Structure formats: structure tokens, C-alpha cells
Amino acid sequence: MPIKNKIIAVSTLTAFFFSACLTVVPEGACITIQEERELAKEFMAVVEAHYPLIKDPVIVDYVNRLGKRILTAVPPQPFEYHFYVLREDVYNAFATPAGHVFFNSGLFAALDSEEELAGIMAHEIAHVVCRHISQRIESQKKIGMATLAGMVAGVLLGAGGAAEAASAVTVGSMAAGQTAALAYSRNDERQADQLGLDFLTRAGYSGEGLLTSLEKIRSKQWYGSAQIPTYMTTHPGSEERLSYIDNWLHQNREKTSAPQEEIGGFNLAHTRIVALYADKDSALKRFQTELASSPDDWMAHYGYALALTREDKWDEAAEHMKQAIEGNAMATHMLQDLGQIYFHGGHYEKALQALSAGSSAKNPKGQLYLGRTLMELGRLAEARDAFEDLVHIHPDQTQAYYYLGESSGRLGDMFGAHYNLGRYYQQKEDMKNADFHLKRALKLATDDSQKQMVERQLKEMKHPGKDKKPGPG
């Protein structure tokens, strides 16, 4: 088939699947787009209250780049998508209404390639495009959005901690009994697989990753419900799905365009997931084994160095990080890691050299440690400048306000000390200390500009998060 005809065929197929998703239920049996956004906001509050989000810039940047590539194959959407990784050592991934897509670190660690991660991501995006959860909510709306968010959490997060998250906002036996009505059906899963495979092939992937990732998840299902991965309970019909996907791949392999190059970065992000967020002992053993078989593998040195930091073995970690950098001299993020290792080991001049070479506005942690290193070396004015640059670009970097306040105080700027300590405690939600420091700053203000800065923060404390929007993953 000529390339032009292939493109037309694929576009027609996508239009068919997209139309099918939107017409599965009658119009009016689905919550509105605005209600979907409100539900997603409540759901994010549930997740953030019960589950730690991984904010590692290397990992966050990678999953968002991958998500954006898949979204190039998706029809125009009424909301912006965000991608996150939860620090949760179980096999799960899910998408909320209004385009918030989550991976658990346990599932990320178990995957072996970008193709596999892309496969799961495309499937989850398809659930959002088809509005599968939203279609089931119309009859439940009278319960209230906060309670609905808890019910959706119970469905998407699965058992264990998820049940706890759901119970925190789900009130009454009525809501608990209706939770099952929001769960994905086998038909939902079939649609998400169909559309997800189409998204994958249009975005330049083979589609094989969806099959192999599901096979990997299924392999964790041993004997009995306690061993069934959460992903299998929240995404039913695994055997039927595997058979369908396998048949689809055989029938459509010749019809899809040739796979494109990957976006790159999977191995780096995956190594950080395993080294820093998986079980510590397992991570150490894994990288020890890799180094024993491949002593010159720079990625194994990198992972082992990161894993060693969790045991405070700073000097040994520095040696392995240097070997990783020798094998990949352009990796500025590794220089930032080395700088942080040197800092914790008390080697401040070496830390400054590494952090200055590797610092980037995209890596707030590296910038934070640059400022802290300058403080340890007594270069307070430079340290304060580093912290000011950091909070200007990344105003959500809570710890930076603490050190900005400390460096300001040591320089004799007591307004700056109290104002930034107030910001620090405000972001920590310690309103008593925030109020104390901000009011002290108000008394120390020397001009209208400073007074307005403080008054704006005091006003924000009275109406927290009024205009706050969910940030990117």
C-alpha cells in the first residue's frame, strides 16, 4: 500500500475509534468537561495526601516527553495532559478524568524499554480520550465531587493503600457500595487497547510494547489474590486482551508505518527509578551483579553510585559516579549528582566545581545544592543569589526559601530572613510559624514594595490555593 494511502487508512481508523469512544453512551450520560476538571482536582488532592510523587527532574522530564510524543497522535483534547510517577512499589498505572496519567515506580522499574512504557501510557491516554470513568459518573453526581474522587481513587488505585485513600473522602455506605459502578469494563479495556495501539503506531512505535508489558504484569500473578498485581484488578480481562493485542499486531504489522527512533532517556530514568526509589537492598544487589558481569558499563556504575548514597557511602559513591561520568562526559545531570555526593561527604570545593559545571535551571535540586555549598564555603552573597534564582524559576521549591531566609539573615537582611522563612513555613502548611515570620517581616518592611509582598502572602494564607492549578508531572 502506498504511504499516502497508509496515512489515510490510519487516520480513518483513528477517527472511527475516537467517534466510537464518544458515542458508546447517549449524550448527557457523561459529566461535563468542567465537572471532569473539578473531579480531577479533587482526585489530585486525594493522591497528594496519601502517595508521594517522585519529582526527580530526570524522571519527570522523560515521562512528559514520552507523553507528548504519544499525544501527537491523539485528536485535539479539551484539557491539558499531565504525567506523574508515584513512589509506590506495586505494579499499577492509571489515568484520571481530565488527563492526569500516573505510573507507579514499581511498574516503571519492572519494564525494560521505552516501547513497553509507551504501550502502557497509550492505553491510559485512550481511557481518558474515551472518558470511560466520566461516562459512569452522571448517576453518582449527587454524592458530591470530593466523595466521587474518593470512589474513583478506590477504583484506580486498587487495594491496600488505595482503599485507605478512598475511605478518607468517601462517606457513607451508599458511596462505598456504588464504587464498583465506576470500574472499567472489559469493553472499556478493549476500546482502550484498540485506540492505544492506533496511537502507538501513529506516534512511531511498533505496538509490541503493549503486549510485552502486559505479559510482564501477568507474570506477577502467582497463586491467589494477594499476589495479583493491582494493574490486573483495575484493568480486567487480561487473557482476552493479550489474545486480542497479539492478533492485532499480526494483522496490522504490515499496514503501519515503520517505527521511528525512540525519544531517548528510558535507560537513564529507569536506572534512577531502580537505584533511588525501589527496594534499597535489591537495588544494591542488582547493580553489583551488573558491574561484576560488565565492569566498564557506565550505566551500572551510575546506578550503583546512586544506590550507595542511600547508605551514606559518599566516598565510594563518588568513585563510581566519576567512572560513570568518564563513560558519558556530556551528562551534566551526573555532574550534579557528583556535586551532591561531594557535598554530603564534606568535600565542598569539589562539590562547587561539579555543581558549577553541571548546574541547570531545569534541575532545581542541583541549584539548591549549589547554594548550600556556597553557604558552607562562606560565600553568602553568592549563595543568596543562587537561592533567589531558584525560587524565581521554581517557586514551589520549599526548601530553597528556608536557605534563602538563612543566608539573608546571616547577611544582615532581617526583612529578607523573616519574609522567606514565612514563605517556607507557608509552603510547609505550618501557618502559625508562617504568620509569625510574615508579620515580623511586615514590621521590618522599608518601602511599599516590601509591604505589598508581605501583604500578598498574608492574604494567600487566608485563602490558600484559590487559583492554584495542578502542576506538570
Beta strands, then each sheet from edge to edge (+ up, - down):
strand 1: 82-86
strand 2: 93-96
strand 3: 100-104
sheet 1: 1+ 3+ 2-
end
